[in-house]
Amino acid sequence: QAALEAGLAFTNAILGAAHAMSHQVGGLLDLPHGVINGILLPHVIRFNAAADPEPYREIAVCLGVADPEAPGADAAHALADRID
């Protein structure tokens, strides 16, 4: 059941750069997919936030990593730093 639900979620989700790169890096280094995703995610957040920090600001605020009044770029970088 869990595998089915995960497959349905993947079908409806737009997976980002961290996920796409983790396939190649994980295969090259023989490391688990999830571990590579975790390593790449803060770097992808910083890269993407340069173009649109707002989604990351919202996540950072929800997680208590950034103040709601913080500028988007600052909040996005705080989120990436916390994940790092």
mmCIF file as gemmi writes it, N, C-alpha and C atoms, coordinates in Angstrom:
data_model
loop_
_atom_site.group_PDB
_atom_site.id
_atom_site.type_symbol
_atom_site.label_atom_id
_atom_site.label_alt_id
_atom_site.label_comp_id
_atom_site.label_asym_id
_atom_site.label_entity_id
_atom_site.label_seq_id
_atom_site.pdbx_PDB_ins_code
_atom_site.Cartn_x
_atom_site.Cartn_y
_atom_site.Cartn_z
_atom_site.occupancy
_atom_site.B_iso_or_equiv
_atom_site.pdbx_formal_charge
_atom_site.auth_seq_id
_atom_site.auth_asym_id
_atom_site.pdbx_PDB_model_num
ATOM 1 N N . GLN Axp A 1 ? 0.824 -1.187 0 1 0 ? 1 A 1
ATOM 2 C CA . GLN Axp A 1 ? 0 0 0 1 0 ? 1 A 1
ATOM 3 C C . GLN Axp A 1 ? 0.876 1.262 0 1 0 ? 1 A 1
ATOM 4 N N . ALA Axp A 2 ? 1.895 1.262 0.837 1 0 ? 2 A 1
ATOM 5 C CA . ALA Axp A 2 ? 2.758 2.447 0.917 1 0 ? 2 A 1
ATOM 6 C C . ALA Axp A 2 ? 3.459 2.712 -0.414 1 0 ? 2 A 1
ATOM 7 N N . ALA Axp A 3 ? 3.915 1.654 -1.066 1 0 ? 3 A 1
ATOM 8 C CA . ALA Axp A 3 ? 4.592 1.833 -2.354 1 0 ? 3 A 1
ATOM 9 C C . ALA Axp A 3 ? 3.637 2.396 -3.396 1 0 ? 3 A 1
ATOM 10 N N . LEU Axp A 4 ? 2.4 1.934 -3.371 1 0 ? 4 A 1
ATOM 11 C CA . LEU Axp A 4 ? 1.393 2.453 -4.298 1 0 ? 4 A 1
ATOM 12 C C . LEU Axp A 4 ? 1.163 3.939 -4.059 1 0 ? 4 A 1
ATOM 13 N N . GLU Axp A 5 ? 0.993 4.31 -2.799 1 0 ? 5 A 1
ATOM 14 C CA . GLU Axp A 5 ? 0.754 5.72 -2.478 1 0 ? 5 A 1
ATOM 15 C C . GLU Axp A 5 ? 1.959 6.58 -2.842 1 0 ? 5 A 1
ATOM 16 N N . ALA Axp A 6 ? 3.157 6.069 -2.625 1 0 ? 6 A 1
ATOM 17 C CA . ALA Axp A 6 ? 4.355 6.816 -3.013 1 0 ? 6 A 1
ATOM 18 C C . ALA Axp A 6 ? 4.396 7 -4.525 1 0 ? 6 A 1
ATOM 19 N N . GLY Axp A 7 ? 4.057 5.963 -5.257 1 0 ? 7 A 1
ATOM 20 C CA . GLY Axp A 7 ? 4.023 6.064 -6.716 1 0 ? 7 A 1
ATOM 21 C C . GLY Axp A 7 ? 3.012 7.078 -7.197 1 0 ? 7 A 1
ATOM 22 N N . LEU Axp A 8 ? 1.849 7.103 -6.564 1 0 ? 8 A 1
ATOM 23 C CA . LEU Axp A 8 ? 0.837 8.099 -6.923 1 0 ? 8 A 1
ATOM 24 C C . LEU Axp A 8 ? 1.327 9.508 -6.62 1 0 ? 8 A 1
ATOM 25 N N . ALA Axp A 9 ? 2.01 9.67 -5.496 1 0 ? 9 A 1
ATOM 26 C CA . ALA Axp A 9 ? 2.541 10.987 -5.141 1 0 ? 9 A 1
ATOM 27 C C . ALA Axp A 9 ? 3.591 11.432 -6.153 1 0 ? 9 A 1
ATOM 28 N N . PHE Axp A 10 ? 4.49 10.521 -6.542 1 0 ? 10 A 1
ATOM 29 C CA . PHE Axp A 10 ? 5.514 10.864 -7.521 1 0 ? 10 A 1
ATOM 30 C C . PHE Axp A 10 ? 4.9 11.27 -8.85 1 0 ? 10 A 1
ATOM 31 N N . THR Axp A 11 ? 3.824 10.613 -9.219 1 0 ? 11 A 1
ATOM 32 C CA . THR Axp A 11 ? 3.161 10.911 -10.481 1 0 ? 11 A 1
ATOM 33 C C . THR Axp A 11 ? 2.62 12.33 -10.502 1 0 ? 11 A 1
ATOM 34 N N . ASN Axp A 12 ? 2.167 12.807 -9.356 1 0 ? 12 A 1
ATOM 35 C CA . ASN Axp A 12 ? 1.533 14.123 -9.274 1 0 ? 12 A 1
ATOM 36 C C . ASN Axp A 12 ? 2.475 15.229 -8.826 1 0 ? 12 A 1
ATOM 37 N N . ALA Axp A 13 ? 3.691 14.881 -8.471 1 0 ? 13 A 1
ATOM 38 C CA . ALA Axp A 13 ? 4.63 15.88 -7.959 1 0 ? 13 A 1
ATOM 39 C C . ALA Axp A 13 ? 5.608 16.299 -9.056 1 0 ? 13 A 1
ATOM 40 N N . ILE Axp A 14 ? 6.013 17.532 -8.972 1 0 ? 14 A 1
ATOM 41 C CA . ILE Axp A 14 ? 7.078 18.012 -9.849 1 0 ? 14 A 1
ATOM 42 C C . ILE Axp A 14 ? 8.352 17.98 -9.01 1 0 ? 14 A 1
ATOM 43 N N . LEU Axp A 15 ? 9.187 16.991 -9.26 1 0 ? 15 A 1
ATOM 44 C CA . LEU Axp A 15 ? 10.389 16.818 -8.459 1 0 ? 15 A 1
ATOM 45 C C . LEU Axp A 15 ? 11.466 17.748 -8.984 1 0 ? 15 A 1
ATOM 46 N N . GLY Axp A 16 ? 12.253 18.27 -8.078 1 0 ? 16 A 1
ATOM 47 C CA . GLY Axp A 16 ? 13.186 19.316 -8.435 1 0 ? 16 A 1
ATOM 48 C C . GLY Axp A 16 ? 14.596 18.843 -8.713 1 0 ? 16 A 1
ATOM 49 N N . ALA Axp A 17 ? 15.482 19.812 -8.731 1 0 ? 17 A 1
ATOM 50 C CA . ALA Axp A 17 ? 16.87 19.59 -9.121 1 0 ? 17 A 1
ATOM 51 C C . ALA Axp A 17 ? 17.595 18.647 -8.171 1 0 ? 17 A 1
ATOM 52 N N . ALA Axp A 18 ? 17.349 18.774 -6.862 1 0 ? 18 A 1
ATOM 53 C CA . ALA Axp A 18 ? 18.04 17.891 -5.913 1 0 ? 18 A 1
ATOM 54 C C . ALA Axp A 18 ? 17.714 16.439 -6.222 1 0 ? 18 A 1
ATOM 55 N N . HIS Axp A 19 ? 16.456 16.169 -6.469 1 0 ? 19 A 1
ATOM 56 C CA . HIS Axp A 19 ? 16.034 14.799 -6.767 1 0 ? 19 A 1
ATOM 57 C C . HIS Axp A 19 ? 16.625 14.318 -8.089 1 0 ? 19 A 1
ATOM 58 N N . ALA Axp A 20 ? 16.597 15.153 -9.092 1 0 ? 20 A 1
ATOM 59 C CA . ALA Axp A 20 ? 17.131 14.761 -10.401 1 0 ? 20 A 1
ATOM 60 C C . ALA Axp A 20 ? 18.629 14.468 -10.326 1 0 ? 20 A 1
ATOM 61 N N . MET Axp A 21 ? 19.364 15.322 -9.639 1 0 ? 21 A 1
ATOM 62 C CA . MET Axp A 21 ? 20.811 15.116 -9.538 1 0 ? 21 A 1
ATOM 63 C C . MET Axp A 21 ? 21.165 13.937 -8.651 1 0 ? 21 A 1
ATOM 64 N N . SER Axp A 22 ? 20.325 13.65 -7.662 1 0 ? 22 A 1
ATOM 65 C CA . SER Axp A 22 ? 20.663 12.585 -6.721 1 0 ? 22 A 1
ATOM 66 C C . SER Axp A 22 ? 20.705 11.215 -7.39 1 0 ? 22 A 1
ATOM 67 N N . HIS Axp A 23 ? 19.951 11.027 -8.458 1 0 ? 23 A 1
ATOM 68 C CA . HIS Axp A 23 ? 20.014 9.75 -9.176 1 0 ? 23 A 1
ATOM 69 C C . HIS Axp A 23 ? 21.425 9.514 -9.718 1 0 ? 23 A 1
ATOM 70 N N . GLN Axp A 24 ? 21.975 10.501 -10.38 1 0 ? 24 A 1
ATOM 71 C CA . GLN Axp A 24 ? 23.295 10.346 -10.984 1 0 ? 24 A 1
ATOM 72 C C . GLN Axp A 24 ? 24.394 10.286 -9.922 1 0 ? 24 A 1
ATOM 73 N N . VAL Axp A 25 ? 24.334 11.18 -8.963 1 0 ? 25 A 1
ATOM 74 C CA . VAL Axp A 25 ? 25.381 11.226 -7.938 1 0 ? 25 A 1
ATOM 75 C C . VAL Axp A 25 ? 25.343 9.962 -7.088 1 0 ? 25 A 1
ATOM 76 N N . GLY Axp A 26 ? 24.143 9.529 -6.723 1 0 ? 26 A 1
ATOM 77 C CA . GLY Axp A 26 ? 24.016 8.313 -5.921 1 0 ? 26 A 1
ATOM 78 C C . GLY Axp A 26 ? 24.559 7.095 -6.642 1 0 ? 26 A 1
ATOM 79 N N . GLY Axp A 27 ? 24.291 7.002 -7.941 1 0 ? 27 A 1
ATOM 80 C CA . GLY Axp A 27 ? 24.823 5.887 -8.717 1 0 ? 27 A 1
ATOM 81 C C . GLY Axp A 27 ? 26.334 5.941 -8.843 1 0 ? 27 A 1
ATOM 82 N N . LEU Axp A 28 ? 26.845 7.138 -9.035 1 0 ? 28 A 1
ATOM 83 C CA . LEU Axp A 28 ? 28.289 7.314 -9.18 1 0 ? 28 A 1
ATOM 84 C C . LEU Axp A 28 ? 29.026 6.961 -7.892 1 0 ? 28 A 1
ATOM 85 N N . LEU Axp A 29 ? 28.471 7.384 -6.751 1 0 ? 29 A 1
ATOM 86 C CA . LEU Axp A 29 ? 29.142 7.189 -5.464 1 0 ? 29 A 1
ATOM 87 C C . LEU Axp A 29 ? 28.624 5.987 -4.69 1 0 ? 29 A 1
ATOM 88 N N . ASP Axp A 30 ? 27.631 5.294 -5.24 1 0 ? 30 A 1
ATOM 89 C CA . ASP Axp A 30 ? 27.015 4.14 -4.579 1 0 ? 30 A 1
ATOM 90 C C . ASP Axp A 30 ? 26.51 4.507 -3.176 1 0 ? 30 A 1
ATOM 91 N N . LEU Axp A 31 ? 25.773 5.611 -3.118 1 0 ? 31 A 1
ATOM 92 C CA . LEU Axp A 31 ? 25.174 6.073 -1.866 1 0 ? 31 A 1
ATOM 93 C C . LEU Axp A 31 ? 23.66 6.071 -2.001 1 0 ? 31 A 1
ATOM 94 N N . PRO Axp A 32 ? 22.949 5.946 -0.887 1 0 ? 32 A 1
ATOM 95 C CA . PRO Axp A 32 ? 21.483 5.928 -0.942 1 0 ? 32 A 1
ATOM 96 C C . PRO Axp A 32 ? 20.907 7.226 -1.504 1 0 ? 32 A 1
ATOM 97 N N . HIS Axp A 33 ? 19.842 7.057 -2.258 1 0 ? 33 A 1
ATOM 98 C CA . HIS Axp A 33 ? 19.161 8.175 -2.913 1 0 ? 33 A 1
ATOM 99 C C . HIS Axp A 33 ? 18.755 9.258 -1.906 1 0 ? 33 A 1
ATOM 100 N N . GLY Axp A 34 ? 18.195 8.859 -0.788 1 0 ? 34 A 1
ATOM 101 C CA . GLY Axp A 34 ? 17.747 9.825 0.213 1 0 ? 34 A 1
ATOM 102 C C . GLY Axp A 34 ? 18.889 10.61 0.835 1 0 ? 34 A 1
ATOM 103 N N . VAL Axp A 35 ? 20.006 9.954 1.046 1 0 ? 35 A 1
ATOM 104 C CA . VAL Axp A 35 ? 21.179 10.634 1.611 1 0 ? 35 A 1
ATOM 105 C C . VAL Axp A 35 ? 21.661 11.72 0.657 1 0 ? 35 A 1
ATOM 106 N N . ILE Axp A 36 ? 21.755 11.383 -0.614 1 0 ? 36 A 1
ATOM 107 C CA . ILE Axp A 36 ? 22.204 12.362 -1.608 1 0 ? 36 A 1
ATOM 108 C C . ILE Axp A 36 ? 21.21 13.513 -1.712 1 0 ? 36 A 1
ATOM 109 N N . ASN Axp A 37 ? 19.911 13.211 -1.67 1 0 ? 37 A 1
ATOM 110 C CA . ASN Axp A 37 ? 18.905 14.281 -1.675 1 0 ? 37 A 1
ATOM 111 C C . ASN Axp A 37 ? 19.15 15.244 -0.524 1 0 ? 37 A 1
ATOM 112 N N . GLY Axp A 38 ? 19.4 14.703 0.659 1 0 ? 38 A 1
ATOM 113 C CA . GLY Axp A 38 ? 19.639 15.544 1.825 1 0 ? 38 A 1
ATOM 114 C C . GLY Axp A 38 ? 20.886 16.399 1.702 1 0 ? 38 A 1
ATOM 115 N N . ILE Axp A 39 ? 21.906 15.859 1.075 1 0 ? 39 A 1
ATOM 116 C CA . ILE Axp A 39 ? 23.152 16.609 0.883 1 0 ? 39 A 1
ATOM 117 C C . ILE Axp A 39 ? 22.957 17.731 -0.133 1 0 ? 39 A 1
ATOM 118 N N . LEU Axp A 40 ? 22.236 17.442 -1.211 1 0 ? 40 A 1
ATOM 119 C CA . LEU Axp A 40 ? 22.069 18.424 -2.284 1 0 ? 40 A 1
ATOM 120 C C . LEU Axp A 40 ? 21.018 19.492 -1.974 1 0 ? 40 A 1
ATOM 121 N N . LEU Axp A 41 ? 20.028 19.158 -1.156 1 0 ? 41 A 1
ATOM 122 C CA . LEU Axp A 41 ? 18.897 20.061 -0.95 1 0 ? 41 A 1
ATOM 123 C C . LEU Axp A 41 ? 19.28 21.478 -0.523 1 0 ? 41 A 1
ATOM 124 N N . PRO Axp A 42 ? 20.143 21.69 0.469 1 0 ? 42 A 1
ATOM 125 C CA . PRO Axp A 42 ? 20.456 23.076 0.837 1 0 ? 42 A 1
ATOM 126 C C . PRO Axp A 42 ? 21.104 23.87 -0.296 1 0 ? 42 A 1
ATOM 127 N N . HIS Axp A 43 ? 21.899 23.197 -1.108 1 0 ? 43 A 1
ATOM 128 C CA . HIS Axp A 43 ? 22.545 23.881 -2.234 1 0 ? 43 A 1
ATOM 129 C C . HIS Axp A 43 ? 21.516 24.276 -3.294 1 0 ? 43 A 1
ATOM 130 N N . VAL Axp A 44 ? 20.559 23.395 -3.54 1 0 ? 44 A 1
ATOM 131 C CA . VAL Axp A 44 ? 19.503 23.69 -4.51 1 0 ? 44 A 1
ATOM 132 C C . VAL Axp A 44 ? 18.601 24.804 -3.987 1 0 ? 44 A 1
ATOM 133 N N . ILE Axp A 45 ? 18.319 24.812 -2.697 1 0 ? 45 A 1
ATOM 134 C CA . ILE Axp A 45 ? 17.51 25.895 -2.12 1 0 ? 45 A 1
ATOM 135 C C . ILE Axp A 45 ? 18.201 27.232 -2.351 1 0 ? 45 A 1
ATOM 136 N N . ARG Axp A 46 ? 19.488 27.307 -2.06 1 0 ? 46 A 1
ATOM 137 C CA . ARG Axp A 46 ? 20.219 28.569 -2.254 1 0 ? 46 A 1
ATOM 138 C C . ARG Axp A 46 ? 20.204 28.994 -3.723 1 0 ? 46 A 1
ATOM 139 N N . PHE Axp A 47 ? 20.394 28.049 -4.615 1 0 ? 47 A 1
ATOM 140 C CA . PHE Axp A 47 ? 20.398 28.355 -6.046 1 0 ? 47 A 1
ATOM 141 C C . PHE Axp A 47 ? 19.023 28.845 -6.492 1 0 ? 47 A 1
ATOM 142 N N . ASN Axp A 48 ? 17.974 28.107 -6.146 1 0 ? 48 A 1
ATOM 143 C CA . ASN Axp A 48 ? 16.621 28.472 -6.569 1 0 ? 48 A 1
ATOM 144 C C . ASN Axp A 48 ? 16.146 29.771 -5.928 1 0 ? 48 A 1
ATOM 145 N N . ALA Axp A 49 ? 16.563 30.016 -4.703 1 0 ? 49 A 1
ATOM 146 C CA . ALA Axp A 49 ? 16.122 31.218 -3.995 1 0 ? 49 A 1
ATOM 147 C C . ALA Axp A 49 ? 16.61 32.491 -4.669 1 0 ? 49 A 1
ATOM 148 N N . ALA Axp A 50 ? 17.679 32.396 -5.432 1 0 ? 50 A 1
ATOM 149 C CA . ALA Axp A 50 ? 18.154 33.577 -6.161 1 0 ? 50 A 1
ATOM 150 C C . ALA Axp A 50 ? 17.106 34.045 -7.161 1 0 ? 50 A 1
ATOM 151 N N . ALA Axp A 51 ? 16.326 33.117 -7.702 1 0 ? 51 A 1
ATOM 152 C CA . ALA Axp A 51 ? 15.287 33.466 -8.676 1 0 ? 51 A 1
ATOM 153 C C . ALA Axp A 51 ? 13.942 33.726 -8.011 1 0 ? 51 A 1
ATOM 154 N N . ASP Axp A 52 ? 13.603 32.957 -6.962 1 0 ? 52 A 1
ATOM 155 C CA . ASP Axp A 52 ? 12.297 33.1 -6.306 1 0 ? 52 A 1
ATOM 156 C C . ASP Axp A 52 ? 12.389 32.602 -4.867 1 0 ? 52 A 1
ATOM 157 N N . PRO Axp A 53 ? 12.708 33.483 -3.933 1 0 ? 53 A 1
ATOM 158 C CA . PRO Axp A 53 ? 12.878 33.048 -2.549 1 0 ? 53 A 1
ATOM 159 C C . PRO Axp A 53 ? 11.573 32.818 -1.783 1 0 ? 53 A 1
ATOM 160 N N . GLU Axp A 54 ? 10.456 33.302 -2.305 1 0 ? 54 A 1
ATOM 161 C CA . GLU Axp A 54 ? 9.203 33.284 -1.539 1 0 ? 54 A 1
ATOM 162 C C . GLU Axp A 54 ? 8.765 31.897 -1.069 1 0 ? 54 A 1
ATOM 163 N N . PRO Axp A 55 ? 8.78 30.871 -1.915 1 0 ? 55 A 1
ATOM 164 C CA . PRO Axp A 55 ? 8.362 29.552 -1.407 1 0 ? 55 A 1
ATOM 165 C C . PRO Axp A 55 ? 9.234 29.071 -0.249 1 0 ? 55 A 1
ATOM 166 N N . TYR Axp A 56 ? 10.506 29.37 -0.309 1 0 ? 56 A 1
ATOM 167 C CA . TYR Axp A 56 ? 11.422 28.955 0.75 1 0 ? 56 A 1
ATOM 168 C C . TYR Axp A 56 ? 11.226 29.803 2.004 1 0 ? 56 A 1
ATOM 169 N N . ARG Axp A 57 ? 10.877 31.079 1.82 1 0 ? 57 A 1
ATOM 170 C CA . ARG Axp A 57 ? 10.572 31.932 2.972 1 0 ? 57 A 1
ATOM 171 C C . ARG Axp A 57 ? 9.377 31.37 3.72 1 0 ? 57 A 1
ATOM 172 N N . GLU Axp A 58 ? 8.346 30.972 2.985 1 0 ? 58 A 1
ATOM 173 C CA . GLU Axp A 58 ? 7.147 30.422 3.613 1 0 ? 58 A 1
ATOM 174 C C . GLU Axp A 58 ? 7.473 29.163 4.415 1 0 ? 58 A 1
ATOM 175 N N . ILE Axp A 59 ? 8.292 28.292 3.86 1 0 ? 59 A 1
ATOM 176 C CA . ILE Axp A 59 ? 8.679 27.07 4.566 1 0 ? 59 A 1
ATOM 177 C C . ILE Axp A 59 ? 9.494 27.416 5.803 1 0 ? 59 A 1
ATOM 178 N N . ALA Axp A 60 ? 10.445 28.334 5.654 1 0 ? 60 A 1
ATOM 179 C CA . ALA Axp A 60 ? 11.292 28.727 6.782 1 0 ? 60 A 1
ATOM 180 C C . ALA Axp A 60 ? 10.463 29.307 7.918 1 0 ? 60 A 1
ATOM 181 N N . VAL Axp A 61 ? 9.483 30.121 7.589 1 0 ? 61 A 1
ATOM 182 C CA . VAL Axp A 61 ? 8.614 30.712 8.616 1 0 ? 61 A 1
ATOM 183 C C . VAL Axp A 61 ? 7.794 29.62 9.294 1 0 ? 61 A 1
ATOM 184 N N . CYS Axp A 62 ? 7.221 28.719 8.519 1 0 ? 62 A 1
ATOM 185 C CA . CYS Axp A 62 ? 6.412 27.623 9.088 1 0 ? 62 A 1
ATOM 186 C C . CYS Axp A 62 ? 7.228 26.741 10.023 1 0 ? 62 A 1
ATOM 187 N N . LEU Axp A 63 ? 8.494 26.548 9.709 1 0 ? 63 A 1
ATOM 188 C CA . LEU Axp A 63 ? 9.356 25.705 10.538 1 0 ? 63 A 1
ATOM 189 C C . LEU Axp A 63 ? 9.999 26.469 11.691 1 0 ? 63 A 1
ATOM 190 N N . GLY Axp A 64 ? 9.743 27.769 11.768 1 0 ? 64 A 1
ATOM 191 C CA . GLY Axp A 64 ? 10.313 28.57 12.84 1 0 ? 64 A 1
ATOM 192 C C . GLY Axp A 64 ? 11.78 28.898 12.648 1 0 ? 64 A 1
ATOM 193 N N . VAL Axp A 65 ? 12.254 28.784 11.427 1 0 ? 65 A 1
ATOM 194 C CA . VAL Axp A 65 ? 13.655 29.06 11.114 1 0 ? 65 A 1
ATOM 195 C C . VAL Axp A 65 ? 13.874 30.539 10.843 1 0 ? 65 A 1
ATOM 196 N N . ALA Axp A 66 ? 12.824 31.23 10.399 1 0 ? 66 A 1
ATOM 197 C CA . ALA Axp A 66 ? 12.938 32.65 10.052 1 0 ? 66 A 1
ATOM 198 C C . ALA Axp A 66 ? 11.723 33.404 10.576 1 0 ? 66 A 1
ATOM 199 N N . ASP Axp A 67 ? 11.934 34.659 10.856 1 0 ? 67 A 1
ATOM 200 C CA . ASP Axp A 67 ? 10.87 35.561 11.286 1 0 ? 67 A 1
ATOM 201 C C . ASP Axp A 67 ? 9.958 35.861 10.097 1 0 ? 67 A 1
ATOM 202 N N . PRO Axp A 68 ? 8.655 35.969 10.322 1 0 ? 68 A 1
ATOM 203 C CA . PRO Axp A 68 ? 7.743 36.269 9.208 1 0 ? 68 A 1
ATOM 204 C C . PRO Axp A 68 ? 8.07 37.566 8.471 1 0 ? 68 A 1
ATOM 205 N N . GLU Axp A 69 ? 8.739 38.486 9.127 1 0 ? 69 A 1
ATOM 206 C CA . GLU Axp A 69 ? 9.088 39.762 8.501 1 0 ? 69 A 1
ATOM 207 C C . GLU Axp A 69 ? 10.444 39.728 7.793 1 0 ? 69 A 1
ATOM 208 N N . ALA Axp A 70 ? 11.129 38.605 7.867 1 0 ? 70 A 1
ATOM 209 C CA . ALA Axp A 70 ? 12.456 38.512 7.248 1 0 ? 70 A 1
ATOM 210 C C . ALA Axp A 70 ? 12.341 38.597 5.728 1 0 ? 70 A 1
ATOM 211 N N . PRO Axp A 71 ? 13.305 39.25 5.085 1 0 ? 71 A 1
ATOM 212 C CA . PRO Axp A 71 ? 13.315 39.251 3.617 1 0 ? 71 A 1
ATOM 213 C C . PRO Axp A 71 ? 13.401 37.821 3.085 1 0 ? 71 A 1
ATOM 214 N N . GLY Axp A 72 ? 12.813 37.606 1.921 1 0 ? 72 A 1
ATOM 215 C CA . GLY Axp A 72 ? 12.753 36.267 1.352 1 0 ? 72 A 1
ATOM 216 C C . GLY Axp A 72 ? 14.095 35.584 1.217 1 0 ? 72 A 1
ATOM 217 N N . ALA Axp A 73 ? 15.082 36.3 0.692 1 0 ? 73 A 1
ATOM 218 C CA . ALA Axp A 73 ? 16.4 35.691 0.482 1 0 ? 73 A 1
ATOM 219 C C . ALA Axp A 73 ? 17.039 35.296 1.808 1 0 ? 73 A 1
ATOM 220 N N . ASP Axp A 74 ? 16.902 36.15 2.819 1 0 ? 74 A 1
ATOM 221 C CA . ASP Axp A 74 ? 17.471 35.834 4.134 1 0 ? 74 A 1
ATOM 222 C C . ASP Axp A 74 ? 16.818 34.598 4.731 1 0 ? 74 A 1
ATOM 223 N N . ALA Axp A 75 ? 15.495 34.528 4.618 1 0 ? 75 A 1
ATOM 224 C CA . ALA Axp A 75 ? 14.765 33.381 5.155 1 0 ? 75 A 1
ATOM 225 C C . ALA Axp A 75 ? 15.138 32.102 4.414 1 0 ? 75 A 1
ATOM 226 N N . ALA Axp A 76 ? 15.261 32.193 3.099 1 0 ? 76 A 1
ATOM 227 C CA . ALA Axp A 76 ? 15.628 31.017 2.307 1 0 ? 76 A 1
ATOM 228 C C . ALA Axp A 76 ? 17.013 30.516 2.693 1 0 ? 76 A 1
ATOM 229 N N . HIS Axp A 77 ? 17.941 31.436 2.888 1 0 ? 77 A 1
ATOM 230 C CA . HIS Axp A 77 ? 19.29 31.032 3.283 1 0 ? 77 A 1
ATOM 231 C C . HIS Axp A 77 ? 19.303 30.47 4.698 1 0 ? 77 A 1
ATOM 232 N N . ALA Axp A 78 ? 18.472 31.001 5.58 1 0 ? 78 A 1
ATOM 233 C CA . ALA Axp A 78 ? 18.367 30.445 6.931 1 0 ? 78 A 1
ATOM 234 C C . ALA Axp A 78 ? 17.84 29.013 6.878 1 0 ? 78 A 1
ATOM 235 N N . LEU Axp A 79 ? 16.879 28.772 5.994 1 0 ? 79 A 1
ATOM 236 C CA . LEU Axp A 79 ? 16.348 27.421 5.814 1 0 ? 79 A 1
ATOM 237 C C . LEU Axp A 79 ? 17.443 26.482 5.313 1 0 ? 79 A 1
ATOM 238 N N . ALA Axp A 80 ? 18.166 26.905 4.296 1 0 ? 80 A 1
ATOM 239 C CA . ALA Axp A 80 ? 19.247 26.074 3.755 1 0 ? 80 A 1
ATOM 240 C C . ALA Axp A 80 ? 20.313 25.809 4.813 1 0 ? 80 A 1
ATOM 241 N N . ASP Axp A 81 ? 20.643 26.832 5.6 1 0 ? 81 A 1
ATOM 242 C CA . ASP Axp A 81 ? 21.639 26.666 6.663 1 0 ? 81 A 1
ATOM 243 C C . ASP Axp A 81 ? 21.168 25.659 7.705 1 0 ? 81 A 1
ATOM 244 N N . ARG Axp A 82 ? 19.892 25.7 8.039 1 0 ? 82 A 1
ATOM 245 C CA . ARG Axp A 82 ? 19.353 24.764 9.029 1 0 ? 82 A 1
ATOM 246 C C . ARG Axp A 82 ? 19.422 23.333 8.506 1 0 ? 82 A 1
ATOM 247 N N . ILE Axp A 83 ? 19.14 23.141 7.232 1 0 ? 83 A 1
ATOM 248 C CA . ILE Axp A 83 ? 19.194 21.802 6.645 1 0 ? 83 A 1
ATOM 249 C C . ILE Axp A 83 ? 20.634 21.315 6.57 1 0 ? 83 A 1
ATOM 250 N N . ASP Axp A 84 ? 21.543 22.239 6.239 1 0 ? 84 A 1
ATOM 251 C CA . ASP Axp A 84 ? 22.966 21.895 6.174 1 0 ? 84 A 1
ATOM 252 C C . ASP Axp A 84 ? 23.423 21.398 7.519 1 0 ? 84 A 1
